[in-house]
Amino acid sequence: MREVRWSELQRDPRSVAALVDTSDVRIRRRDGATLLLTREDRMDGAAEGAIAAARTLRGVLAQLAPDQALEVLSEEFPWLALLPETDATLFVRDFGKAAQISAELGQWTVLAQALREWKATAAVYANPTLADDLTHPLNERPDPKT
């Protein structure tokens, strides 16, 4: 990936456009977030590949026995070991679904959000007292005054 400054793009847009024909170009700005300039055909290809990969992943996970799918995903997400079996099974389904939705929409924040939420759930289960407090109805909690 090539990198140019914003001022170079302003000064000589044709040469920067020529760079994009061979690779993506990162545009550094002093007063803003870095931009990425790419060709639409490359983005379309990446999107098609992501959709195919996400659909395949979801299909493979659906064909595996729940314990096999969990074993495969646990290599990447070791905190799955903290989830109860029913939640872990739900994670497998949600992961595949969120990956496919993200790919189809081109919005990977959907998958990132699902992972953050499940990881937070695992963190709750890592603390037995907190997990117990959060899994019982409020009216069943002991009165702290007694």
DSSP file with accessible surface (Angstrom, degrees, kcal/mol):
  #  RESIDUE AA STRUCTURE BP1 BP2  ACC     N-H-->O    O-->H-N    N-H-->O    O-->H-N    TCO  KAPPA ALPHA  PHI   PSI    X-CA   Y-CA   Z-CA
    1    1 A M              0   0  120      0, 0.0    24,-0.2     0, 0.0     2,-0.2   0.000 360.0 360.0 360.0 132.6    0.0    0.0    0.0
    2    2 A R  E     -a   25   0A 126     22,-1.8    24,-3.1    17,-0.1     2,-0.4  -0.518 360.0-150.7 -87.9 160.0    1.3    3.4   -0.9
    3    3 A E  E     +a   26   0A  94     22,-0.2     2,-0.3    -2,-0.2    24,-0.2  -0.998  17.4 170.0-136.0 134.4    1.0    6.4    1.3
    4    4 A V  E     -a   27   0A   5     22,-2.7    24,-2.7    -2,-0.4     2,-0.2  -0.924  32.7-108.8-134.5 163.5    0.8   10.1    0.3
    5    5 A R  E >>  -a   28   0A 174     -2,-0.3     4,-1.7    22,-0.2     3,-0.6  -0.612  29.7-115.2 -89.6 155.1    0.0   13.3    2.2
    6    6 A W  H 3> S+     0   0   90     22,-2.4     4,-2.3     1,-0.3     5,-0.2   0.892 117.0  57.5 -54.8 -40.9   -3.2   15.2    1.7
    7    7 A S  H 3> S+     0   0   50      1,-0.2     4,-2.5    21,-0.2    -1,-0.3   0.858 103.1  53.6 -62.7 -34.0   -1.2   18.1    0.2
    8    8 A E  H <> S+     0   0   60     -3,-0.6     4,-2.8     2,-0.2    -1,-0.2   0.899 108.0  50.1 -67.6 -39.3    0.2   15.8   -2.5
    9    9 A L  H  < S+     0   0   36     -4,-1.7    -2,-0.2     1,-0.2    -1,-0.2   0.922 113.7  45.8 -63.6 -40.9   -3.3   14.7   -3.5
   10   10 A Q  H  < S+     0   0  125     -4,-2.3    -2,-0.2     1,-0.2    -1,-0.2   0.893 116.9  44.6 -68.1 -39.6   -4.4   18.3   -3.7
   11   11 A R  H  < S+     0   0  174     -4,-2.5    -2,-0.2     1,-0.2    -1,-0.2   0.876 133.3  12.5 -73.6 -40.4   -1.3   19.3   -5.7
   12   12 A D     X  +     0   0   74     -4,-2.8     4,-1.6    -5,-0.2     3,-0.4  -0.522  64.7 163.9-141.7  70.7   -1.2   16.4   -8.1
   13   13 A P  H  > S+     0   0   71      0, 0.0     4,-2.7     0, 0.0     5,-0.2   0.835  75.0  60.1 -62.9 -30.0   -4.4   14.4   -8.1
   14   14 A R  H  > S+     0   0  215      1,-0.2     4,-2.1     2,-0.2     5,-0.1   0.909 104.9  47.0 -66.4 -40.8   -3.6   12.6  -11.4
   15   15 A S  H  > S+     0   0   43     -3,-0.4     4,-1.6     2,-0.2    -1,-0.2   0.882 113.0  49.5 -70.7 -33.0   -0.4   11.0  -10.2
   16   16 A V  H  X S+     0   0    0     -4,-1.6     4,-1.6     2,-0.2    -2,-0.2   0.926 109.7  51.8 -68.5 -40.7   -2.2    9.9   -7.0
   17   17 A A  H  X S+     0   0   52     -4,-2.7     4,-0.9     1,-0.2    -2,-0.2   0.891 106.8  54.0 -61.8 -36.6   -5.0    8.4   -9.1
   18   18 A A  H >< S+     0   0   56     -4,-2.1     3,-0.6     1,-0.2     4,-0.5   0.878 104.3  54.9 -65.3 -35.9   -2.4    6.6  -11.2
   19   19 A L  H >X S+     0   0   29     -4,-1.6     4,-1.8     1,-0.2     3,-1.4   0.874 100.7  60.0 -62.4 -36.3   -1.0    5.1   -7.9
   20   20 A V  H 3< S+     0   0   11     -4,-1.6    19,-0.3     1,-0.3    -1,-0.2   0.776  91.8  67.8 -66.4 -24.1   -4.5    3.8   -7.1
   21   21 A D  T << S+     0   0   96     -4,-0.9    -1,-0.3    -3,-0.6    -2,-0.2   0.791 111.0  33.3 -65.8 -23.6   -4.5    1.7  -10.3
   22   22 A T  T <4 S-     0   0  113     -3,-1.4     2,-0.3    -4,-0.5    -2,-0.2   0.711 133.0 -15.6-104.1 -25.4   -1.7   -0.4   -8.9
   23   23 A S  S  < S-     0   0   30     -4,-1.8    -1,-0.3   -22,-0.0     2,-0.0  -0.981  78.8 -75.0-166.3 167.5   -2.6   -0.5   -5.2
   24   24 A D        -     0   0   43     -2,-0.3   -22,-1.8    -3,-0.1     2,-0.5  -0.361  45.4-140.6 -67.1 153.8   -4.7    1.2   -2.5
   25   25 A V  E     -aB   2  37A   0     12,-2.7    12,-3.2   -24,-0.2     2,-0.5  -0.979   2.1-147.4-125.1 125.8   -3.4    4.6   -1.3
   26   26 A R  E     -aB   3  36A  86    -24,-3.1   -22,-2.7    -2,-0.5     2,-0.6  -0.799  14.3-154.7 -88.8 128.2   -3.4    5.8    2.3
   27   27 A I  E     -aB   4  35A   4      8,-3.1     8,-2.7    -2,-0.5     2,-0.4  -0.918   5.4-152.5-111.2 112.4   -3.8    9.5    2.5
   28   28 A R  E     -a    5   0A 101    -24,-2.7   -22,-2.4    -2,-0.6     2,-0.4  -0.705  10.6-168.1 -86.0 130.9   -2.4   11.1    5.6
   29   29 A R        -     0   0   78      3,-0.5     3,-0.5    -2,-0.4     5,-0.0  -0.953  20.1-147.0-118.6 140.9   -4.0   14.3    6.8
   30   30 A R  S    S+     0   0  245     -2,-0.4    -1,-0.1     1,-0.2     4,-0.1   0.861  99.5  32.8 -70.9 -35.3   -2.6   16.6    9.5
   31   31 A D  S    S+     0   0  146      2,-0.1     2,-0.3     0, 0.0    -1,-0.2   0.116 121.2  30.9-113.5  22.3   -6.0   17.7   10.8
   32   32 A G  S    S-     0   0   32     -3,-0.5    -3,-0.5     3,-0.0     3,-0.1  -0.968  92.1 -59.7-163.0 177.9   -8.1   14.6   10.3
   33   33 A A        -     0   0   72     -2,-0.3     2,-0.1     1,-0.1    -2,-0.1  -0.285  62.2 -96.1 -66.4 150.6   -8.4   10.8   10.1
   34   34 A T        -     0   0   57     -6,-0.1     2,-0.3    -4,-0.1    -6,-0.2  -0.431  41.6-144.0 -67.1 141.0   -6.3    9.0    7.5
   35   35 A L  E     -B   27   0A  65     -8,-2.7    -8,-3.1    -2,-0.1     2,-0.5  -0.735   2.4-142.8-106.2 158.2   -8.2    8.2    4.4
   36   36 A L  E     -B   26   0A  99     -2,-0.3     2,-0.5   -10,-0.2   -10,-0.2  -0.984  10.1-162.1-123.2 123.7   -8.0    5.2    2.1
   37   37 A L  E     +B   25   0A  64    -12,-3.2   -12,-2.7    -2,-0.5     2,-0.3  -0.916  24.4 155.2-107.5 123.2   -8.3    5.6   -1.6
   38   38 A T        -     0   0   34     -2,-0.5     2,-0.3   -14,-0.2   -17,-0.1  -0.929  44.1 -96.5-141.4 165.5   -9.1    2.5   -3.6
   39   39 A R     >  -     0   0   84     -2,-0.3     4,-1.8   -19,-0.3     3,-0.4  -0.623  28.8-128.2 -84.8 145.9  -10.7    1.4   -6.8
   40   40 A E  H  > S+     0   0  153     -2,-0.3     4,-2.9     1,-0.2     5,-0.2   0.878 107.5  58.3 -61.7 -37.6  -14.4    0.4   -6.7
   41   41 A D  H  > S+     0   0   85      1,-0.2     4,-2.1     2,-0.2    -1,-0.2   0.883 105.7  49.9 -64.4 -33.3  -13.7   -2.9   -8.5
   42   42 A R  H  > S+     0   0   75     -3,-0.4     4,-2.3     2,-0.2    -1,-0.2   0.911 111.8  48.0 -68.7 -40.7  -11.3   -3.9   -5.7
   43   43 A M  H  X S+     0   0  103     -4,-1.8     4,-2.6     2,-0.2    -2,-0.2   0.911 110.7  51.3 -65.1 -41.1  -13.9   -3.0   -3.1
   44   44 A D  H  X S+     0   0   79     -4,-2.9     4,-2.5     1,-0.2    -2,-0.2   0.915 110.8  48.8 -62.1 -42.7  -16.5   -5.0   -5.0
   45   45 A G  H  X S+     0   0   41     -4,-2.1     4,-2.4    -5,-0.2    -1,-0.2   0.908 111.5  49.0 -63.4 -41.9  -14.2   -8.0   -5.2
   46   46 A A  H  X S+     0   0   63     -4,-2.3     4,-2.6     2,-0.2    -2,-0.2   0.913 111.6  49.7 -64.7 -40.4  -13.4   -7.8   -1.5
   47   47 A A  H  X S+     0   0   44     -4,-2.6     4,-2.5     2,-0.2    -2,-0.2   0.929 110.8  49.0 -65.2 -43.8  -17.1   -7.6   -0.6
   48   48 A E  H  X S+     0   0  137     -4,-2.5     4,-2.4     1,-0.2    -1,-0.2   0.914 112.8  48.3 -61.8 -42.3  -18.0  -10.6   -2.8
   49   49 A G  H  X S+     0   0   41     -4,-2.4     4,-2.6     2,-0.2    -2,-0.2   0.908 110.9  50.2 -64.9 -40.5  -15.2  -12.6   -1.2
   50   50 A A  H  X S+     0   0   25     -4,-2.6     4,-2.7     2,-0.2     5,-0.2   0.908 110.8  49.3 -65.1 -41.1  -16.3  -11.6    2.3
   51   51 A I  H  X S+     0   0   36     -4,-2.5     4,-2.7    52,-0.3     5,-0.2   0.941 112.4  47.5 -64.0 -45.1  -19.9  -12.6    1.6
   52   52 A A  H  X S+     0   0   53     -4,-2.4     4,-2.4     1,-0.2    -2,-0.2   0.925 114.0  47.5 -62.4 -42.9  -18.8  -15.9    0.2
   53   53 A A  H  X S+     0   0   60     -4,-2.6     4,-2.9     2,-0.2    -1,-0.2   0.918 113.0  48.2 -65.0 -43.1  -16.5  -16.6    3.2
   54   54 A A  H  X S+     0   0    6     -4,-2.7     4,-2.6     2,-0.2    46,-0.3   0.914 112.6  48.1 -65.9 -41.8  -19.2  -15.6    5.8
   55   55 A R  H  X S+     0   0  129     -4,-2.7     4,-2.4    -5,-0.2    -1,-0.2   0.914 113.7  47.8 -63.7 -42.1  -21.8  -17.8    4.1
   56   56 A T  H  X S+     0   0   90     -4,-2.4     4,-3.0    -5,-0.2     5,-0.2   0.932 111.5  50.1 -64.2 -45.2  -19.4  -20.7    4.0
   57   57 A L  H  X S+     0   0   59     -4,-2.9     4,-2.8     1,-0.2     5,-0.2   0.937 111.7  47.8 -58.8 -46.8  -18.4  -20.2    7.6
   58   58 A R  H  X S+     0   0   97     -4,-2.6     4,-2.0    38,-0.2    -1,-0.2   0.918 113.1  48.9 -62.1 -41.4  -22.0  -20.1    8.7
   59   59 A G  H  X S+     0   0   35     -4,-2.4     4,-1.4    -5,-0.2    -2,-0.2   0.918 112.0  48.1 -64.8 -41.8  -22.8  -23.2    6.7
   60   60 A V  H  X S+     0   0   75     -4,-3.0     4,-1.4     1,-0.2     3,-0.4   0.935 111.2  50.0 -64.9 -45.7  -19.8  -25.1    8.1
   61   61 A L  H  < S+     0   0   13     -4,-2.8    -1,-0.2     1,-0.2    -2,-0.2   0.883 109.1  52.8 -61.0 -36.3  -20.7  -24.1   11.7
   62   62 A A  H  < S+     0   0   78     -4,-2.0    -1,-0.2    -5,-0.2    -2,-0.2   0.815 108.7  50.5 -69.6 -28.6  -24.3  -25.3   11.1
   63   63 A Q  H  < S+     0   0  167     -4,-1.4    -1,-0.2    -3,-0.4    -2,-0.2   0.728  96.4  85.2 -81.6 -22.7  -23.1  -28.7    9.9
   64   64 A L  S  < S-     0   0   53     -4,-1.4     0, 0.0    -3,-0.2     0, 0.0  -0.468  91.2-103.3 -78.0 151.3  -20.8  -29.3   12.8
   65   65 A A    >>  -     0   0   37     -2,-0.1     4,-2.6     1,-0.1     3,-0.5  -0.426  40.2-109.0 -63.9 147.6  -22.0  -30.8   16.1
   66   66 A P  H 3> S+     0   0   80      0, 0.0     4,-2.4     0, 0.0     5,-0.2   0.881 119.6  50.5 -51.7 -40.8  -22.3  -28.0   18.7
   67   67 A D  H 3> S+     0   0  112      1,-0.2     4,-2.0     2,-0.2     5,-0.1   0.871 111.1  49.3 -69.0 -31.4  -19.3  -29.3   20.6
   68   68 A Q  H <> S+     0   0   96     -3,-0.5     4,-2.4     2,-0.2    -1,-0.2   0.931 111.5  47.9 -70.2 -44.7  -17.2  -29.4   17.5
   69   69 A A  H  X S+     0   0    1     -4,-2.6     4,-2.5     1,-0.2     5,-0.2   0.918 112.7  50.1 -60.8 -41.4  -18.1  -25.9   16.4
   70   70 A L  H  X S+     0   0   37     -4,-2.4     4,-2.4    -5,-0.3    -1,-0.2   0.902 108.6  52.0 -63.9 -40.7  -17.4  -24.7   19.9
   71   71 A E  H  X S+     0   0  127     -4,-2.0     4,-0.8     2,-0.2    -1,-0.2   0.927 111.0  47.6 -62.4 -43.7  -14.0  -26.4   19.9
   72   72 A V  H >X S+     0   0   79     -4,-2.4     3,-0.8     1,-0.2     4,-0.6   0.946 116.0  42.9 -63.4 -48.1  -13.1  -24.7   16.6
   73   73 A L  H >X S+     0   0   11     -4,-2.5     4,-2.6     1,-0.2     3,-0.8   0.808 103.5  66.9 -71.1 -27.1  -14.2  -21.3   17.8
   74   74 A S  H 3< S+     0   0   36     -4,-2.4    -1,-0.2     1,-0.2    -2,-0.2   0.765  90.2  65.1 -65.9 -23.1  -12.6  -21.7   21.2
   75   75 A E  H << S+     0   0  156     -4,-0.8    -1,-0.2    -3,-0.8    -2,-0.2   0.879 114.3  30.8 -65.2 -35.5   -9.2  -21.7   19.6
   76   76 A E  H << S+     0   0  140     -3,-0.8    -2,-0.2    -4,-0.6    -1,-0.2   0.789 131.5  35.5 -89.9 -32.1   -9.8  -18.1   18.5
   77   77 A F    ><  +     0   0   27     -4,-2.6     3,-2.2     1,-0.1    -1,-0.2  -0.708  64.3 174.8-124.5  79.5  -12.0  -17.1   21.5
   78   78 A P  G >  S+     0   0   90      0, 0.0     3,-1.8     0, 0.0     4,-0.2   0.761  72.1  74.8 -62.1 -21.8  -10.7  -18.9   24.6
   79   79 A W  G >  S+     0   0   40      1,-0.3     3,-1.9     2,-0.2     4,-0.4   0.635  72.7  84.8 -67.6  -9.2  -13.2  -17.0   26.8
   80   80 A L  G X  S+     0   0    3     -3,-2.2     3,-1.5     1,-0.3    -1,-0.3   0.801  74.8  71.9 -60.6 -25.9  -15.9  -19.3   25.4
   81   81 A A  G <  S+     0   0   88     -3,-1.8    -1,-0.3     1,-0.3    -2,-0.2   0.734  91.0  59.1 -62.6 -20.2  -14.9  -21.8   28.1
   82   82 A L  G <  S+     0   0   83     -3,-1.9    -1,-0.3    -4,-0.2    -2,-0.2   0.670  88.1  91.7 -82.4 -17.4  -16.4  -19.5   30.6
   83   83 A L  S <  S-     0   0   13     -3,-1.5    39,-0.1    -4,-0.4    35,-0.0  -0.547  84.3-110.5 -80.8 143.4  -19.9  -19.6   29.1
   84   84 A P     >  -     0   0   45      0, 0.0     4,-2.7     0, 0.0     3,-0.3  -0.313  39.3-103.0 -62.1 157.5  -22.5  -22.1   30.1
   85   85 A E  H  > S+     0   0  159      1,-0.2     4,-2.3     2,-0.2     5,-0.2   0.874 120.7  51.3 -55.1 -42.1  -23.2  -24.7   27.4
   86   86 A T  H  > S+     0   0  102      1,-0.2     4,-1.9     2,-0.2    -1,-0.2   0.914 112.8  45.4 -65.2 -40.4  -26.5  -23.2   26.3
   87   87 A D  H  > S+     0   0   30     -3,-0.3     4,-2.5     2,-0.2    -1,-0.2   0.885 110.5  54.0 -68.3 -38.7  -24.9  -19.7   26.0
   88   88 A A  H  X S+     0   0    1     -4,-2.7     4,-1.9     2,-0.2    -2,-0.2   0.912 108.2  49.8 -62.3 -39.9  -21.9  -21.2   24.1
   89   89 A T  H  X S+     0   0   62     -4,-2.3     4,-1.7    -5,-0.2    -1,-0.2   0.909 110.3  50.3 -64.9 -40.7  -24.3  -22.8   21.7
   90   90 A L  H  X S+     0   0   65     -4,-1.9     4,-3.0     1,-0.2     5,-0.2   0.879 106.4  56.6 -63.6 -37.3  -26.1  -19.5   21.2
   91   91 A F  H  X S+     0   0    1     -4,-2.5     4,-3.2     2,-0.2     5,-0.2   0.922 103.6  53.0 -59.6 -44.9  -22.7  -17.8   20.6
   92   92 A V  H  X S+     0   0   17     -4,-1.9     4,-2.0     2,-0.2     5,-0.2   0.940 113.2  43.4 -57.6 -47.1  -21.9  -20.2   17.7
   93   93 A R  H  X S+     0   0  138     -4,-1.7     4,-2.3     1,-0.2    -2,-0.2   0.943 116.1  47.2 -63.5 -47.0  -25.2  -19.4   16.0
   94   94 A D  H  X S+     0   0   45     -4,-3.0     4,-3.1     1,-0.2     5,-0.2   0.879 109.6  54.2 -63.7 -38.2  -24.9  -15.6   16.7
   95   95 A F  H  X S+     0   0   21     -4,-3.2     4,-2.5    -5,-0.2    -1,-0.2   0.951 111.2  44.0 -61.6 -50.0  -21.3  -15.6   15.5
   96   96 A G  H  X S+     0   0    2     -4,-2.0     4,-2.1    -5,-0.2   -38,-0.2   0.918 116.4  47.2 -61.6 -42.4  -22.2  -17.1   12.1
   97   97 A K  H  X S+     0   0   98     -4,-2.3     4,-2.7    -5,-0.2    -2,-0.2   0.931 113.0  47.7 -66.0 -45.0  -25.2  -14.9   11.7
   98   98 A A  H  X S+     0   0    8     -4,-3.1     4,-2.7     1,-0.2    13,-0.3   0.880 110.2  53.2 -66.3 -36.1  -23.3  -11.7   12.6
   99   99 A A  H  X S+     0   0    5     -4,-2.5     4,-2.3    -5,-0.2    -1,-0.2   0.931 112.0  45.0 -63.6 -43.2  -20.5  -12.6   10.3
  100  100 A Q  H  X S+     0   0   40     -4,-2.1     4,-2.8   -46,-0.3     5,-0.2   0.931 113.6  48.9 -68.1 -43.7  -22.9  -13.1    7.4
  101  101 A I  H  X S+     0   0   66     -4,-2.7     4,-2.5     1,-0.2     6,-0.3   0.942 111.8  50.3 -60.1 -44.9  -24.9   -9.9    8.2
  102  102 A S  H  X>S+     0   0    0     -4,-2.7     4,-1.6     1,-0.2     5,-1.4   0.923 113.0  45.4 -59.3 -45.8  -21.6   -7.9    8.4
  103  103 A A  H  <5S+     0   0    3     -4,-2.3   -52,-0.3     2,-0.2    -1,-0.2   0.924 113.0  49.8 -65.5 -43.6  -20.4   -9.2    5.1
  104  104 A E  H  <5S+     0   0   79     -4,-2.8    -1,-0.2     1,-0.2    -2,-0.2   0.883 120.9  35.0 -63.9 -38.0  -23.7   -8.7    3.3
  105  105 A L  H  <5S-     0   0  114     -4,-2.5    -1,-0.2    -5,-0.2    -2,-0.2   0.605 101.8-127.3 -90.0 -15.0  -24.0   -5.1    4.6
  106  106 A G  T  <5S+     0   0   46     -4,-1.6     2,-0.5    -5,-0.2    -3,-0.2   0.780  74.3 122.4  70.1  25.1  -20.3   -4.3    4.5
  107  107 A Q    > < +     0   0  105     -5,-1.4     3,-1.7    -6,-0.3     4,-0.4  -0.815  37.0 178.8-122.7  88.4  -20.6   -3.2    8.1
  108  108 A W  T 3>  +     0   0  122     -2,-0.5     4,-2.3     1,-0.3     5,-0.2   0.593  69.7  83.9 -72.2  -4.9  -18.2   -5.3   10.2
  109  109 A T  H 3> S+     0   0   89      1,-0.2     4,-2.7     2,-0.2    -1,-0.3   0.789  81.4  64.1 -65.9 -24.8  -19.2   -3.4   13.3
  110  110 A V  H <> S+     0   0   50     -3,-1.7     4,-2.0     2,-0.2    -1,-0.2   0.957 107.9  39.4 -63.0 -48.4  -22.2   -5.8   13.5
  111  111 A L  H  > S+     0   0   27     -4,-0.4     4,-2.5   -13,-0.3     5,-0.2   0.922 114.9  53.3 -66.8 -42.6  -19.8   -8.7   14.1
  112  112 A A  H  X S+     0   0   37     -4,-2.3     4,-2.5     1,-0.2    -2,-0.2   0.908 109.3  49.1 -59.9 -41.3  -17.5   -6.6   16.3
  113  113 A Q  H  X S+     0   0   79     -4,-2.7     4,-2.6     2,-0.2    -1,-0.2   0.917 109.7  51.1 -65.2 -43.3  -20.5   -5.7   18.5
  114  114 A A  H  X S+     0   0   17     -4,-2.0     4,-2.5     1,-0.2     5,-0.2   0.930 111.7  47.9 -60.4 -42.6  -21.6   -9.3   18.8
  115  115 A L  H  X S+     0   0   38     -4,-2.5     4,-2.6     1,-0.2     5,-0.2   0.920 111.0  50.5 -65.1 -42.5  -18.1  -10.3   19.9
  116  116 A R  H  X S+     0   0  136     -4,-2.5     4,-2.3    -5,-0.2    -1,-0.2   0.924 112.0  47.9 -60.0 -43.6  -17.9   -7.5   22.4
  117  117 A E  H  X S+     0   0  106     -4,-2.6     4,-2.1     2,-0.2    -2,-0.2   0.920 113.7  45.3 -66.7 -43.5  -21.2   -8.5   23.9
  118  118 A W  H  X S+     0   0   28     -4,-2.5     4,-2.4     2,-0.2    -1,-0.2   0.890 112.3  51.9 -69.0 -35.5  -20.4  -12.2   24.2
  119  119 A K  H  X S+     0   0  123     -4,-2.6     4,-2.2    -5,-0.2    -2,-0.2   0.911 109.3  50.3 -66.2 -38.6  -17.0  -11.4   25.6
  120  120 A A  H  X S+     0   0   54     -4,-2.3     4,-1.9    -5,-0.2    -2,-0.2   0.899 108.9  52.4 -64.2 -38.3  -18.6   -9.2   28.3
  121  121 A T  H  X S+     0   0   49     -4,-2.1     4,-2.1     1,-0.2    -2,-0.2   0.926 108.6  50.0 -62.7 -42.9  -21.0  -12.0   29.1
  122  122 A A  H  X S+     0   0    1     -4,-2.4     4,-1.4     1,-0.2    -2,-0.2   0.896 107.0  55.2 -62.5 -37.7  -18.1  -14.4   29.5
  123  123 A A  H  X S+     0   0   60     -4,-2.2     4,-0.6     1,-0.2    -1,-0.2   0.880 105.9  52.0 -64.2 -35.6  -16.5  -11.8   31.8
  124  124 A V  H >< S+     0   0   39     -4,-1.9     3,-1.5     1,-0.2     7,-0.6   0.941 108.8  49.6 -64.1 -45.4  -19.6  -11.8   34.0
  125  125 A Y  H 3< S+     0   0   70     -4,-2.1    -1,-0.2     1,-0.3    -2,-0.2   0.754  99.4  67.0 -67.0 -20.6  -19.4  -15.6   34.2
  126  126 A A  H 3< S+     0   0   58     -4,-1.4    -1,-0.3     1,-0.2    -2,-0.2   0.734  97.4  58.6 -70.0 -20.3  -15.8  -15.3   35.2
  127  127 A N  S <X S-     0   0   76     -3,-1.5     4,-2.9    -4,-0.6     5,-0.3  -0.870  73.8-166.4-110.5  95.9  -17.0  -13.7   38.4
  128  128 A P  H  > S+     0   0   98      0, 0.0     4,-2.6     0, 0.0     5,-0.2   0.846  86.1  51.9 -55.2 -37.5  -19.3  -16.2   40.1
  129  129 A T  H  > S+     0   0   98      2,-0.2     4,-2.5     1,-0.2     5,-0.2   0.943 113.2  43.9 -65.0 -46.1  -20.8  -13.7   42.6
  130  130 A L  H  > S+     0   0   66      2,-0.2     4,-2.5     1,-0.2    -1,-0.2   0.927 113.2  51.4 -65.1 -43.7  -21.6  -11.3   39.8
  131  131 A A  H  X S+     0   0   10     -4,-2.9     4,-1.1    -7,-0.6    -2,-0.2   0.919 111.3  48.4 -59.2 -42.4  -23.0  -14.0   37.6
  132  132 A D  H >< S+     0   0   86     -4,-2.6     3,-0.6    -5,-0.3     4,-0.4   0.927 111.8  49.0 -64.0 -44.9  -25.2  -15.2   40.5
  133  133 A D  H >< S+     0   0   69     -4,-2.5     3,-0.6     1,-0.2    -1,-0.2   0.880 114.4  45.4 -61.0 -38.8  -26.4  -11.7   41.2
  134  134 A L  H 3< S+     0   0  101     -4,-2.5    -1,-0.2     1,-0.2    -2,-0.2   0.582 108.9  54.8 -85.7  -9.6  -27.3  -11.1   37.5
  135  135 A T  T << S+     0   0   82     -4,-1.1    -1,-0.2    -3,-0.6    -2,-0.2   0.345  95.9  75.0-106.6   6.7  -29.0  -14.4   36.9
  136  136 A H  S <  S-     0   0   76     -3,-0.6     5,-0.1    -4,-0.4     0, 0.0  -0.924  89.5-101.5-115.7 147.0  -31.6  -14.2   39.7
  137  137 A P    >   -     0   0   66      0, 0.0     3,-1.6     0, 0.0     4,-0.4  -0.255  33.8-116.2 -60.5 149.9  -34.7  -12.0   39.8
  138  138 A L  G >  S+     0   0  134      1,-0.3     3,-1.3     2,-0.2    -2,-0.0   0.864 113.2  57.9 -57.9 -36.9  -34.4   -8.9   41.9
  139  139 A N  G 3  S+     0   0  144      1,-0.3    -1,-0.3     0, 0.0     0, 0.0   0.615 100.8  58.1 -75.0  -8.0  -37.1  -10.0   44.3
  140  140 A E  G <  S+     0   0  124     -3,-1.6    -1,-0.3     2,-0.1    -2,-0.2   0.483  81.1 107.0 -96.1  -3.5  -35.1  -13.2   45.1
  141  141 A R  S <  S-     0   0   97     -3,-1.3    -8,-0.0    -4,-0.4     2,-0.0  -0.514  79.7-106.3 -75.1 142.4  -32.0  -11.4   46.3
  142  142 A P        -     0   0  116      0, 0.0    -1,-0.1     0, 0.0    -2,-0.1  -0.357  37.4-103.2 -65.8 148.2  -31.3  -11.5   50.0
  143  143 A D    >   -     0   0   83      1,-0.2     3,-1.5    -3,-0.1    -3,-0.0  -0.584  23.6-147.4 -72.3 120.9  -32.0   -8.2   51.8
  144  144 A P  T 3  S+     0   0  125      0, 0.0    -1,-0.2     0, 0.0     0, 0.0   0.722  94.1  64.5 -65.2 -16.7  -28.5   -6.6   52.5
  145  145 A K  T 3         0   0  191     -3,-0.0    -2,-0.0     0, 0.0     0, 0.0   0.672 360.0 360.0 -79.8 -16.2  -29.9   -5.1   55.8
  146  146 A T    <         0   0  144     -3,-1.5     0, 0.0     0, 0.0     0, 0.0  -0.512 360.0 360.0-100.4 360.0  -30.4   -8.5   57.4
